Amino acid sequence: MSNIKLDSQQKSDAVEKLKKYFDAEMHQDLGQFEAEFLLDFFAKEVGSYFYNQGLQDAGKVFEARLEDVQQHLYELEKPTY
């Protein structure tokens, strides 16, 4: 798996959310550099957990849809008597 990379808008949005969170919940001013560093750390060290969970969730949706398709195909079968 390649490293998780966000486009510039996504990264900017995520950094702003980190800064707001630190201010509101921890009463700490988190600078731009620190927020970007923290985001990069999370992406590198824990991003895989979220990525893997997303893949598992997508797999479950795919399996459910495949079951629906199989059921529809079964319903289309003609009797062979």
Secondary structure, DSSP 8 states (H G I E B T S, - for coil): -------HHHHHHHHHHHHHHHHHHH-----HHHHHHHHHHHHHHTHHHHHHHHHHHHHHHHHHHHHHHHHHHHHH-----
